[in-house]
Amino acid sequence: MTSLSLDPVFDRILLVVAVALVLLLLLAIGPPSDRASGPRRLALAALRLGVIALVILAMLRPVVVATKTIRQSATLVILIDASRSMTVPDAVGGKTRWEALRAAIADAEDALADLAGDFEVKVYAFDAKTRALEIDGGKIALEKIPKGEQTAIAAALQDVIRNEAGKRLLAVVLLSDGAERSQAPRDVPPRTAVTQLNNTGAPLFTVAFGQSRGLGEAKDVAVEELLANQTVFIKNELAISGRIRVDGYVNRPIRVRALFENEDGRMEEVDQTTVTATRAGTPLEVELKHVPTAAGEFKLTLEVSPQDGELVTTNNRLSTFVNVLDGGLSVLYLEGTLRPEATFLQRALNASPDVNVRYNRIDAQQPETRPGDLPECMQPGKFDVYILGDLDAKAFEGNELSDLKQAVREGAGLIMIGGTHSFAPGGYADTPLRDVLPVVMNKLHRQSFDEPIRPDVHIQQRLQMRPTQVGLFHSALELAGSREENASVWSQLPPLDGANKFQNDAFARGAVVLADAGPRVPLLVEHFYGSGRVMAFAADSTWRWWMHGYQSAHKRFWRQIVLRLAQKDKSGNVWVRLHPRRYPEGAKVQFTVGARSSAGMPLSDARFNARIVLPNGTERPLELIRQGTQMIGSFRHTQAPGDYRIVVDVEHADLPKEEGQPQGEATGEGRFMVFEQDLELDKPAADADLLENLAEMTAKAGGKRIAPEQLSKTIAQLARQTEHLKVEEQTKETFWDKWPFFLMLVLLLSVEWFLRKRWGLV
């Protein structure tokens, strides 16, 4: 279509008309008749009229506009999942997902061929990587059997966006089971990739294959969970629990066994049981046990026997590590008041079969409540740990506290818990324990039995207990695996009801504040007295944690306090911490290492050298970076399944002497395992919901999830519905600003001037 438009100078047509009138009036002025004949005057007028016409035309600036409609080029991208999970036979008619996909592609060949006549068609297969496939006449060169070890849907979408950058995408069609199974660096969140696709304006059509119910009729037995105490004492029972999933073996007995590593490093069966599933996919709980006979760190595995026709066997076992300590613990808990803390503290410690607690309540004002063998209980070597509750010093007679002092000096642990008659208010400033406890006590702070609670020695308000910077790395305050998780658990614990007042400047030499409730409100203090470890805990209401649903944290806290006091905590002098202890192939392993002095203080200036021992026995050095009082490191080369050992050698003058090593040197180890995992088939359930959600993210552009039988129809509709690709293209033609126009104007003026000159009119 062609049209003419005017663009007058200054957008004012009246100005052009006025100029035209003025020029026409001037045209009337010509040479007198006595000097030029009529024909000559007419010739000059015609020339001048031509000039005026050209000037007026230039001022009107006419434009000839030619408009035509064209269709833009675009590319249709087809993404095909070529991972091993597509071989699961859960499609209609017992076909594999891949067979169903090939059938859908075959049905769409004609539609693809028709669309390829007007648009570009690109086909990609993806698993861990994305690769282009050939297409000819609508036929796609597909593999017979997919062999990919990962399903990196999001990374494949990003590859497409990158490869087709600069082109207009007609649409992206994704054919997959929808289960994102990828490892770094290909583990991109799917929604992130679709957001990038949405920014291009292209719709996403998803085609789902497979059943979300999982393996369905496929046969598989898997160990899904293994739970066991990380620490146990020699000759104490280790409870082992697990969860087994059974698919395809209904009403068939399945043998489950526990394997425990012996001192030679070989795995031995220590217990076994049999489970029978009455319905496919139902989790089955198992309970096994073992009594370790040697101290050290040992591997524990829960395993189900491989079954005939089982699709995957790499998920038939789970493993962890157990730290077996030498000997059990005997604890004497002396309490002076009937209070909730005593009840819940006993409950927490009694939950550990390797901790034997003797509890006695003594009324300091009623000597008859004293146990008859109390003097004997205070003798060195009688108990591993002593706990003193809200018990006034008057409850003790003779040399009992002197004997307790000697027991601590020889290695026993001691903790005093907050209370109305604990520490200085309980009269301990005038007893032998004044030298043993890590807090300095003033005898003027004595709390009499008949007076109200003194506000100068007691805090009577809610206190939120938090580990200090040192406490975050302390084994007694480790309520979760990583430092971040540990801090998170502590932040969620309910506040305490109050506490005894400790002053920051009133600690024994070498004492360390492990927990507080803010600046100058210390709550938990530790130090060594002789060979024994001693703690002062200002609070007496940790039972609040239990009552608010944090039973696990409460039990773990008190168990670790007792282990720490008995110097049987798992950390030792040099520690290597890993969380978790099981990693998939290719995962990055992060760990922290540190060392403590003989007084239990972190050694921030020690010299560390770390190496890793691979499953094949070879060693590699590891680089460590200092972070506060500890060192952090990482290891990325975890491609080989098996057991790995991180060995750390430490040098420092304050390190405790270790057997077999020179003074000032110590070694610590940490073990982790890389498990063999069939990423595609361990949990091969399809995820149609994910595909539907991804398609809905591009709904404004027309994206949606479609059934496999709708693929051909959808591609045909894409070929027809191209209105959004049609654009109008305009070409504009002007002549008033071209050189021929100005040449004509100059020529007319020149001829007019030449004739006037020739005729003697100028």
SENU-53192 format. One line per 3 residues: number of its first residue (from 1); their letters; for each residue x, y, z of C-alpha. Coordinates in nm, 3 decimals. Each point is the difference from the previous one (the first is absolute). Layout:
! SENU-53192
NUM	a	X/Y/Z  ...
END
This chain:
! SENU-53192
1	mts	0.000/0.000/0.000  0.130/0.346/-0.103  -0.100/0.336/0.144
4	lsl	0.109/0.362/-0.023  0.052/0.220/0.301  0.116/0.360/0.049
7	dpv	0.232/0.134/0.266  -0.013/0.379/-0.037  0.281/0.217/0.131
10	fdr	-0.059/0.073/0.367  -0.316/-0.214/-0.031  -0.189/0.309/-0.122
13	ill	-0.181/-0.030/-0.331  -0.121/0.362/0.023  0.360/0.117/-0.004
16	vva	0.054/-0.186/-0.326  -0.320/0.151/-0.151  0.109/0.349/0.102
19	val	0.341/-0.045/-0.158  -0.166/-0.132/-0.318  -0.229/0.308/-0.023
22	vll	0.288/0.238/0.052  0.206/-0.168/-0.271  -0.295/0.000/-0.243
25	lll	-0.050/0.374/0.060  0.367/0.058/-0.074  -0.049/-0.198/-0.323
28	aig	-0.218/0.282/-0.127  0.304/0.229/0.006  0.170/-0.054/-0.333
31	pps	0.197/0.196/-0.264  -0.185/0.296/-0.165  -0.161/-0.067/-0.338
34	dra	0.220/0.254/-0.172  0.307/-0.201/0.092  -0.128/-0.354/-0.052
37	sgp	-0.250/-0.140/-0.238  -0.299/-0.206/0.116  0.155/-0.342/-0.076
40	rrl	0.314/0.091/0.195  -0.202/0.114/0.301  -0.198/-0.326/-0.012
43	ala	0.320/-0.208/-0.013  0.145/0.178/0.302  -0.328/-0.034/0.190
46	alr	-0.011/-0.372/-0.072  0.354/-0.046/0.130  -0.075/0.200/0.316
49	lgv	-0.325/-0.193/0.050  0.199/-0.326/-0.013  0.240/0.130/0.266
52	ial	-0.292/0.103/0.223  -0.158/-0.343/-0.042  0.325/-0.174/0.102
55	vil	0.041/0.225/0.305  -0.358/-0.061/0.114  0.048/-0.376/-0.055
58	aml	0.316/0.004/0.210  -0.184/0.183/0.279  -0.284/-0.255/-0.004
61	rpv	0.258/-0.287/0.016  -0.219/-0.278/-0.146  0.080/-0.365/0.094
64	vva	-0.111/-0.311/-0.189  -0.056/-0.282/0.258  -0.002/-0.365/-0.120
67	tkt	-0.126/-0.254/0.265  0.027/-0.379/-0.021  -0.058/-0.282/0.255
70	irq	0.277/-0.259/0.056  0.039/-0.298/0.240  0.305/-0.014/0.223
73	sat	0.225/-0.303/0.015  -0.016/-0.210/0.320  0.143/-0.319/0.148
76	lvi	-0.183/-0.289/0.160  0.216/-0.181/0.259  -0.074/-0.356/0.108
79	lid	0.175/-0.124/0.317  0.006/-0.376/0.055  0.091/-0.169/0.330
82	asr	0.260/-0.269/-0.079  0.077/-0.109/0.357  -0.018/-0.358/0.131
85	smt	-0.316/0.067/0.200  -0.181/0.003/-0.335  0.055/-0.377/-0.015
88	vpd	-0.239/-0.061/0.293  -0.291/-0.212/-0.133  -0.294/0.189/0.153
91	avg	-0.164/0.145/-0.313  -0.334/-0.117/-0.138  0.003/-0.364/-0.108
94	gkt	0.317/-0.079/0.196  0.216/0.202/-0.238  0.303/0.190/0.118
97	rwe	-0.015/0.375/0.017  0.246/0.013/-0.290  -0.220/-0.220/-0.217
100	alr	-0.296/0.226/0.073  0.211/0.305/-0.087  0.115/-0.151/-0.330
103	aai	-0.361/-0.079/-0.089  -0.107/0.359/0.068  0.287/0.133/-0.214
106	ada	-0.091/-0.239/-0.283  -0.363/0.121/0.003  0.122/0.359/-0.030
109	eda	0.235/-0.057/-0.298  -0.242/0.139/-0.263  -0.079/0.304/0.210
112	lad	0.371/0.064/0.053  0.067/-0.033/-0.373  -0.273/0.252/-0.084
115	lag	0.123/0.247/0.262  0.360/-0.035/-0.122  -0.110/0.143/-0.337
118	dfe	-0.055/0.343/0.159  0.205/-0.008/0.318  0.327/-0.132/0.135
121	vkv	-0.027/-0.314/0.217  0.277/-0.081/0.250  0.005/-0.325/0.200
124	yaf	0.215/-0.060/0.310  0.042/-0.307/0.220  0.108/0.058/0.359
127	dak	0.119/-0.192/0.304  0.304/0.132/0.186  0.082/0.195/-0.318
130	tra	-0.198/0.144/-0.289  0.071/-0.107/-0.359  -0.163/0.072/-0.337
133	lei	-0.181/-0.277/-0.192  -0.049/-0.023/-0.374  -0.348/0.048/-0.149
136	dgg	-0.088/-0.070/-0.362  -0.349/0.017/-0.142  -0.148/0.003/0.349
139	kia	0.191/-0.313/0.102  0.223/0.040/0.307  0.308/-0.221/0.039
142	lek	-0.073/-0.138/0.348  0.211/-0.249/0.192  -0.140/-0.349/0.039
145	ipk	0.059/0.000/0.377  0.072/0.310/0.215  0.317/-0.031/0.208
148	geq	0.029/0.335/0.180  0.102/-0.006/0.368  -0.171/0.329/0.092
151	tai	-0.313/0.196/-0.086  0.107/0.365/-0.015  -0.325/0.159/-0.120
154	aaa	0.078/0.353/0.113  0.356/-0.004/-0.131  -0.129/-0.127/-0.338
157	lqd	-0.247/0.290/-0.020  0.281/0.243/0.071  0.210/-0.165/-0.272
160	vir	-0.284/0.052/-0.248  -0.041/0.365/0.094  0.374/0.052/-0.041
163	nea	0.029/-0.194/-0.329  -0.300/0.173/-0.158  0.087/0.348/0.122
166	gkr	-0.088/0.266/-0.257  -0.277/-0.212/-0.157  -0.373/0.023/0.051
169	lla	-0.128/-0.317/0.169  -0.332/-0.128/-0.129  -0.026/-0.233/0.302
172	vvl	0.193/-0.254/0.208  -0.144/-0.351/0.028  0.140/-0.203/0.293
175	lsd	-0.050/-0.378/0.004  0.107/-0.157/0.332  -0.107/-0.189/0.311
178	gae	0.041/0.330/0.184  0.228/-0.123/0.280  0.298/0.235/0.033
181	rsq	0.297/-0.223/0.092  0.324/0.191/-0.040  0.325/0.071/0.175
184	apr	0.215/0.311/0.020  0.063/0.198/-0.208  -0.311/-0.101/-0.197
187	dvp	-0.240/0.010/0.297  -0.173/0.324/-0.097  -0.345/0.068/0.152
190	prt	-0.254/-0.072/-0.279  -0.207/0.310/0.073  0.306/0.220/-0.043
193	avt	0.053/-0.132/-0.352  -0.368/0.038/-0.096  0.004/0.359/0.125
196	qln	0.282/0.067/-0.247  -0.202/-0.168/-0.276  -0.307/0.203/0.093
199	ntg	0.200/0.318/-0.053  0.039/-0.096/-0.368  -0.379/-0.014/-0.042
202	apl	0.005/-0.362/-0.119  -0.259/-0.249/0.134  0.107/-0.328/0.159
205	ftv	-0.197/-0.313/-0.080  0.078/-0.297/0.225  -0.080/-0.363/-0.075
208	afg	0.019/-0.235/0.300  0.084/-0.370/-0.013  -0.012/-0.248/0.288
211	qsr	-0.189/-0.040/0.322  0.049/0.221/0.304  -0.084/-0.294/0.226
214	glg	0.362/-0.118/-0.033  0.120/-0.338/-0.117  -0.350/-0.141/0.004
217	eak	0.031/-0.356/-0.116  0.378/0.031/-0.039  0.185/-0.207/0.259
220	dva	0.219/0.174/0.253  0.100/-0.021/0.368  0.167/0.299/0.163
223	vee	0.137/0.106/0.339  -0.140/0.350/0.041  0.113/0.084/0.355
226	lla	0.262/-0.106/0.255  0.000/0.135/0.355  0.251/-0.081/0.275
229	nqt	0.169/0.188/0.285  0.321/0.159/-0.120  0.165/-0.080/0.332
232	vfi	-0.018/-0.318/0.207  0.215/-0.157/0.271  0.169/-0.337/-0.020
235	kne	-0.226/-0.289/0.104  -0.309/0.222/-0.014  -0.282/-0.077/-0.239
238	lai	-0.014/0.203/-0.320  -0.358/0.035/-0.125  -0.026/-0.008/-0.380
241	sgr	-0.322/0.099/-0.173  -0.081/0.038/-0.365  -0.273/0.033/-0.259
244	irv	-0.032/-0.235/-0.298  -0.206/0.064/-0.315  -0.120/-0.301/-0.198
247	dgy	-0.148/0.021/-0.353  -0.094/-0.304/-0.204  0.075/-0.260/0.268
250	vnr	-0.328/-0.004/0.190  -0.049/-0.288/0.248  0.358/-0.116/-0.047
253	pir	0.240/-0.015/0.300  0.292/0.245/-0.037  0.315/-0.054/0.207
256	vra	0.146/0.311/0.167  0.334/-0.007/0.178  0.227/0.234/0.193
259	lfe	0.371/0.001/-0.082  0.259/0.147/0.238  0.364/0.066/-0.076
262	ned	0.250/-0.201/0.204  0.345/0.109/0.112  0.151/-0.139/-0.321
265	grm	-0.223/0.221/-0.214  -0.223/-0.285/-0.123  -0.379/0.019/0.014
268	eev	-0.162/-0.276/0.206  -0.367/-0.086/0.042  -0.106/0.075/0.359
271	dqt	-0.378/-0.033/-0.017  -0.273/-0.083/-0.249  -0.377/-0.012/-0.037
274	tvt	-0.264/-0.068/-0.264  -0.274/0.233/-0.123  -0.299/-0.068/-0.222
277	atr	-0.191/0.266/-0.191  -0.374/-0.042/-0.035  -0.037/0.299/-0.231
280	agt	0.239/0.149/-0.258  0.181/0.317/0.102  -0.092/-0.021/0.369
283	ple	0.298/0.091/0.223  0.100/-0.277/0.242  0.174/0.080/0.329
286	vel	0.279/-0.227/0.124  0.173/-0.014/0.340  0.341/-0.166/0.042
289	khv	0.273/0.021/0.263  0.368/-0.056/0.059  0.236/0.006/0.299
292	pta	0.344/0.138/-0.106  0.303/-0.158/0.164  0.278/0.238/-0.109
295	age	0.051/0.376/0.021  0.042/0.215/-0.310  -0.194/0.131/-0.297
298	fkl	-0.177/-0.274/-0.194  -0.220/-0.022/-0.304  -0.359/-0.123/0.036
301	tle	-0.204/-0.121/-0.299  -0.364/-0.099/-0.029  -0.050/-0.226/-0.300
304	vsp	-0.280/-0.191/-0.173  0.086/-0.300/-0.213  -0.028/0.049/-0.380
307	qdg	-0.317/-0.157/-0.144  -0.055/-0.186/-0.326  -0.086/0.238/-0.283
310	elv	0.074/0.312/0.206  0.038/0.307/-0.217  0.252/0.184/0.219
313	ttn	0.228/-0.133/0.277  0.202/0.310/0.086  -0.275/0.110/0.240
316	nrl	0.002/-0.329/0.193  0.225/0.134/0.276  0.067/0.305/0.214
319	stf	0.305/0.064/0.218  0.112/0.233/0.275  0.279/0.022/0.260
322	vnv	-0.019/-0.073/0.373  0.251/0.119/0.259  0.051/-0.275/0.262
325	ldg	0.141/0.132/0.327  0.197/-0.194/0.256  -0.217/-0.071/0.306
328	gls	-0.338/0.119/0.127  -0.071/0.297/0.224  -0.103/0.014/0.366
331	vly	-0.159/0.326/0.114  -0.091/0.113/0.354  -0.272/0.267/-0.002
334	leg	-0.058/0.170/0.337  -0.299/0.237/0.014  -0.129/0.211/0.286
337	tlr	-0.341/0.113/-0.133  -0.304/-0.163/-0.152  -0.008/0.177/-0.335
340	pea	-0.080/-0.081/-0.367  0.363/0.031/-0.106  0.100/-0.306/0.204
343	tfl	-0.278/-0.212/-0.151  0.073/0.087/-0.362  0.378/-0.012/0.042
346	qra	-0.028/-0.358/0.127  -0.236/-0.084/-0.285  0.249/0.137/-0.252
349	lna	0.294/-0.197/0.136  -0.198/-0.321/0.055  -0.080/0.003/-0.372
352	spd	0.365/-0.096/-0.057  0.056/-0.367/0.092  0.373/0.064/0.038
355	vnv	-0.052/0.257/0.278  -0.083/-0.133/0.348  -0.143/0.274/0.222
358	ryn	-0.036/-0.024/0.377  -0.231/0.270/0.135  -0.028/0.110/0.363
361	rid	-0.201/0.290/0.136  0.141/0.145/0.322  -0.168/0.262/0.215
364	aqq	0.283/0.205/0.150  -0.218/0.083/0.301  -0.087/-0.365/0.063
367	pet	0.320/-0.206/0.042  -0.201/-0.321/0.009  -0.058/0.034/-0.377
370	rpg	0.370/-0.056/-0.065  0.081/-0.343/-0.154  0.208/-0.209/0.234
373	dlp	0.273/-0.064/-0.255  0.046/0.364/-0.103  0.359/0.017/0.138
376	ecm	0.089/-0.306/-0.205  -0.161/0.151/-0.314  0.235/0.299/0.023
379	qpg	0.313/-0.214/-0.011  0.218/0.030/-0.314  -0.081/-0.258/-0.266
382	kfd	-0.352/-0.069/0.126  -0.187/0.200/-0.268  0.097/0.143/-0.339
385	vyi	-0.217/0.313/0.029  -0.156/0.190/0.290  -0.304/0.227/-0.042
388	lgd	-0.087/0.238/0.285  -0.345/0.157/-0.024  -0.164/0.253/0.229
391	lda	0.178/-0.147/0.301  0.131/0.217/0.283  0.354/-0.070/0.120
394	kaf	-0.139/-0.080/0.347  -0.114/-0.335/-0.142  0.360/-0.122/0.003
397	egn	0.193/-0.111/0.306  0.358/-0.070/0.093  0.241/-0.043/-0.288
400	els	-0.263/-0.072/-0.264  0.063/0.315/-0.206  0.377/-0.040/0.045
403	dlk	-0.031/-0.354/-0.134  -0.209/0.132/-0.293  0.270/0.256/-0.069
406	qav	0.259/-0.278/-0.011  -0.221/-0.214/-0.227  -0.021/0.288/-0.248
409	reg	0.374/0.060/0.022  0.051/-0.365/-0.096  -0.230/0.020/-0.305
412	agl	-0.367/-0.004/0.103  -0.238/0.250/-0.156  -0.209/0.246/0.199
415	imi	-0.285/0.236/-0.090  -0.194/0.225/0.236  -0.345/0.107/-0.119
418	ggt	-0.164/0.330/0.086  -0.239/0.029/0.293  -0.088/0.203/0.304
421	hsf	0.272/-0.179/0.202  0.259/-0.068/-0.269  0.344/0.163/-0.031
424	apg	0.059/0.293/0.241  -0.367/0.023/0.113  0.032/-0.364/0.108
427	gya	0.304/0.070/0.216  0.260/-0.163/-0.230  0.234/0.302/0.028
430	dtp	0.107/-0.138/0.338  0.054/-0.360/-0.122  0.276/-0.187/-0.186
433	lrd	-0.207/0.040/-0.320  0.088/0.369/-0.017  0.324/-0.108/-0.170
436	vlp	-0.169/-0.259/-0.221  -0.285/0.197/-0.159  0.083/0.228/-0.297
439	vvm	-0.181/0.301/0.155  0.139/0.213/0.281  -0.243/0.008/0.294
442	nkl	-0.049/0.262/0.269  -0.100/-0.124/0.346  -0.201/0.321/0.048
445	hrq	-0.243/-0.129/-0.263  -0.131/-0.269/0.237  -0.374/-0.061/-0.037
448	sfd	-0.169/-0.085/0.329  -0.282/-0.253/0.007  -0.245/0.242/0.161
451	epi	0.053/0.304/-0.222  -0.149/0.093/-0.342  0.200/-0.070/-0.314
454	rpd	0.276/0.258/-0.019  -0.010/0.204/-0.327  0.371/0.079/0.027
457	vhi	0.096/-0.367/-0.048  -0.294/-0.130/-0.208  -0.146/0.106/-0.337
460	qqr	-0.379/-0.028/0.015  -0.099/0.053/-0.362  -0.020/-0.194/-0.328
463	lqm	0.340/-0.072/-0.156  0.069/-0.119/-0.355  0.297/-0.234/0.020
466	rpt	0.246/0.014/-0.293  0.340/-0.158/-0.058  0.288/0.245/-0.009
469	qvg	0.240/0.005/-0.295  0.210/-0.260/0.181  -0.311/-0.196/0.098
472	lfh	-0.112/-0.040/-0.360  0.300/-0.227/-0.056  -0.042/-0.181/0.331
475	sal	-0.108/-0.364/0.001  -0.232/0.047/0.299  -0.206/0.266/-0.182
478	ela	-0.019/-0.174/-0.337  -0.373/-0.054/-0.056  0.027/-0.037/-0.380
481	gsr	0.255/-0.102/-0.261  0.123/0.328/-0.150  0.080/0.326/0.174
484	een	-0.288/0.176/-0.177  -0.252/-0.270/0.090  0.126/-0.003/0.359
487	asv	-0.051/0.375/0.033  -0.349/-0.038/-0.150  -0.101/-0.264/0.258
490	wsq	0.123/0.213/0.288  -0.194/0.301/-0.130  -0.323/-0.203/0.012
493	lpp	0.034/-0.132/0.358  -0.238/0.159/0.255  0.153/0.246/0.247
496	ldg	0.103/-0.102/0.350  -0.181/0.127/0.311  0.301/0.160/0.166
499	ank	0.351/-0.073/0.126  0.265/0.059/0.261  0.208/0.310/-0.056
502	fqn	0.357/-0.058/-0.125  0.221/0.301/-0.056  0.219/0.007/-0.311
505	daf	0.300/0.104/0.206  -0.055/-0.264/0.269  0.122/-0.317/-0.170
508	arg	0.281/-0.233/0.084  0.314/0.029/-0.206  -0.038/-0.186/-0.329
511	avv	-0.380/-0.020/0.022  -0.197/0.027/-0.323  -0.355/0.132/-0.041
514	lad	-0.180/-0.245/-0.228  -0.350/0.152/0.009  -0.161/0.324/0.112
517	agp	-0.321/0.200/-0.021  0.159/0.313/-0.136  0.291/0.226/0.099
520	rvp	0.108/-0.048/0.362  -0.260/-0.274/0.061  0.209/-0.320/-0.004
523	llv	-0.191/-0.325/0.047  0.237/-0.293/-0.064  0.368/0.015/0.098
526	ehf	0.263/-0.276/-0.025  0.357/-0.059/0.112  0.236/-0.276/0.112
529	ygs	0.085/-0.067/0.361  0.291/-0.239/0.018  -0.092/-0.281/-0.241
532	grv	-0.373/0.057/0.036  -0.233/0.213/-0.207  -0.242/0.228/0.190
535	maf	-0.301/0.202/-0.112  -0.216/0.264/0.166  -0.349/0.028/-0.149
538	aad	-0.191/0.300/0.135  -0.347/-0.111/-0.119  -0.240/-0.265/0.127
541	stw	-0.289/0.000/-0.251  0.113/-0.190/-0.308  -0.309/-0.210/0.064
544	rww	-0.184/0.275/-0.189  0.162/-0.132/-0.320  -0.150/-0.343/0.056
547	mhg	-0.347/0.139/0.076  -0.001/0.209/-0.319  0.077/-0.293/-0.229
550	yqs	0.380/0.007/-0.005  0.050/-0.332/0.176  0.273/-0.109/-0.241
553	ahk	0.203/0.318/0.054  -0.044/-0.027/0.379  0.118/-0.362/0.011
556	rfw	0.291/0.070/-0.233  0.109/0.303/0.204  0.015/-0.184/0.332
559	rqi	0.152/-0.315/-0.148  0.277/0.202/-0.160  0.056/0.198/0.320
562	vlr	0.056/-0.326/0.188  0.224/-0.144/-0.273  0.200/0.322/0.000
565	laq	0.042/-0.005/0.378  0.111/-0.364/-0.012  0.243/0.099/-0.277
568	kdk	-0.157/-0.261/-0.227  -0.151/0.242/-0.249  0.058/-0.090/-0.362
571	sgn	0.219/0.292/-0.096  0.330/-0.086/0.168  0.300/0.231/-0.021
574	vwv	-0.009/0.026/-0.380  -0.335/-0.020/-0.172  -0.129/-0.024/-0.355
577	rlh	-0.368/0.080/-0.045  -0.201/-0.101/-0.305  -0.370/0.049/-0.052
580	prr	-0.144/-0.206/-0.150  0.212/-0.317/-0.008  -0.158/-0.142/-0.320
583	ype	0.036/0.165/-0.340  -0.112/-0.086/-0.353  0.259/-0.039/-0.273
586	gak	0.136/0.333/-0.119  -0.112/0.193/0.309  0.214/0.264/0.167
589	vqf	0.108/-0.094/0.354  0.057/0.282/0.248  0.157/-0.052/0.341
592	tvg	0.150/0.185/0.295  0.297/-0.093/0.214  0.133/0.130/0.326
595	ars	0.207/-0.081/0.306  -0.023/0.057/0.374  0.262/0.048/0.264
598	sag	0.030/-0.216/0.308  -0.227/0.256/0.172  -0.267/-0.046/-0.267
601	mpl	0.062/0.339/-0.165  -0.010/0.035/-0.381  0.348/0.034/-0.150
604	sda	-0.037/0.279/-0.256  0.372/0.016/-0.083  0.069/-0.371/-0.047
607	rfn	0.158/-0.128/-0.320  -0.228/-0.231/-0.203  0.081/-0.236/-0.284
610	ari	-0.285/-0.197/-0.158  -0.017/-0.280/-0.253  -0.271/-0.228/-0.131
613	vlp	0.027/-0.374/-0.046  -0.204/-0.117/-0.298  -0.183/-0.336/-0.018
616	ngt	0.286/-0.147/-0.206  0.254/0.094/0.271  0.165/0.293/-0.179
619	erp	0.041/0.329/0.182  -0.042/0.361/-0.104  0.088/0.317/0.191
622	lel	-0.285/0.229/0.103  0.010/0.377/0.029  -0.135/0.155/0.319
625	irq	-0.112/0.359/0.059  -0.012/0.153/0.345  -0.336/0.117/0.128
628	gtq	0.011/0.123/0.358  0.123/-0.274/0.233  -0.047/-0.277/-0.257
631	mig	0.106/-0.089/-0.354  -0.237/-0.074/-0.286  0.062/-0.209/-0.310
634	sfr	-0.178/-0.169/-0.287  0.045/-0.292/-0.236  -0.168/-0.026/-0.341
637	htq	0.137/-0.319/-0.155  -0.260/-0.244/0.130  -0.065/-0.188/-0.324
640	apg	0.098/-0.340/0.141  -0.239/-0.164/0.248  0.151/-0.133/0.323
643	dyr	0.142/0.113/0.334  0.219/0.311/0.028  0.216/0.111/0.293
646	ivv	0.106/0.356/0.079  0.318/-0.006/0.210  0.119/0.315/0.178
649	dve	0.343/0.039/0.160  0.031/0.284/0.252  0.303/0.160/0.163
652	had	-0.024/0.221/0.309  0.189/0.016/0.329  -0.323/-0.012/0.207
655	lpk	-0.135/-0.321/-0.154  -0.052/-0.284/0.250  0.245/-0.288/-0.032
658	eeg	-0.141/-0.279/-0.215  0.117/-0.358/0.009  0.250/-0.075/-0.274
661	qpq	0.057/0.364/-0.097  0.258/0.261/0.109  -0.097/0.276/0.240
664	gea	-0.175/0.285/-0.184  -0.128/-0.217/-0.285  -0.339/-0.166/-0.046
667	tge	-0.210/-0.157/-0.273  -0.372/-0.001/-0.063  -0.214/-0.184/-0.254
670	grf	-0.343/0.030/-0.152  -0.170/-0.251/-0.226  -0.270/0.042/-0.259
673	mvf	-0.137/-0.216/-0.276  -0.101/0.057/-0.360  -0.285/-0.234/-0.078
676	eqd	-0.061/-0.159/-0.332  -0.321/0.149/-0.132  -0.202/-0.066/-0.310
679	lel	-0.129/0.355/-0.023  -0.249/-0.086/-0.270  -0.145/-0.322/0.134
682	dkp	0.031/0.014/0.380  -0.322/0.203/0.008  -0.132/-0.006/-0.357
685	aad	-0.345/0.144/0.066  -0.118/0.245/-0.264  -0.091/0.356/0.098
688	adl	-0.282/0.116/-0.225  -0.089/0.277/0.246  0.335/0.169/-0.053
691	len	-0.048/-0.004/-0.378  -0.348/0.148/0.039  0.126/0.276/0.231
694	lae	0.283/0.089/-0.238  -0.238/0.022/-0.297  -0.243/0.217/0.199
697	mta	0.279/0.251/0.059  -0.022/0.080/-0.375  -0.383/-0.008/-0.016
700	kag	-0.021/0.363/-0.120  0.196/-0.100/-0.308  -0.222/-0.307/-0.050
703	gkr	0.210/-0.261/0.180  -0.170/-0.301/0.159  0.044/-0.367/0.079
706	iap	-0.131/-0.233/-0.273  -0.056/-0.374/-0.020  0.232/-0.206/-0.227
709	eql	-0.285/-0.062/-0.247  -0.050/0.378/-0.033  0.355/0.065/-0.119
712	skt	-0.077/-0.026/-0.374  -0.305/0.225/0.028  0.189/0.260/0.204
715	iaq	0.282/0.020/-0.257  -0.256/0.039/-0.282  -0.167/0.285/0.190
718	lar	0.335/0.171/0.047  0.047/-0.004/-0.377  -0.340/0.166/-0.055
721	qte	-0.017/0.241/0.287  0.266/0.241/-0.117  -0.190/0.330/0.018
724	hlk	0.235/0.115/0.271  0.288/-0.045/-0.244  -0.152/0.227/-0.270
727	vee	0.133/0.353/-0.013  -0.061/0.293/-0.236  0.302/0.132/-0.184
730	qtk	-0.015/0.356/-0.136  0.224/0.164/-0.258  -0.008/0.378/-0.044
733	etf	0.102/0.178/-0.323  0.068/0.373/-0.034  0.127/0.195/-0.297
736	wdk	0.009/0.361/0.125  0.320/-0.070/0.191  0.179/-0.180/-0.284
739	wpf	0.258/0.149/-0.234  -0.216/-0.019/-0.321  -0.255/0.230/0.167
742	flm	0.261/0.261/0.084  0.156/-0.041/-0.343  -0.338/0.081/-0.161
745	lvl	-0.039/0.305/0.224  0.348/0.127/-0.083  -0.054/-0.071/-0.371
748	lls	-0.325/0.203/-0.015  0.160/0.294/0.182  0.305/-0.017/-0.225
751	vew	-0.206/-0.006/-0.324  -0.214/0.291/0.122  0.308/0.202/0.082
754	flr	0.169/-0.093/-0.331  -0.302/0.112/-0.206  -0.030/0.330/0.182
757	krw	0.370/0.059/-0.058  -0.025/-0.089/-0.367  -0.302/0.222/-0.053
760	glv	0.164/0.290/0.178  -0.237/0.005/0.290  0.274/0.010/0.262
END
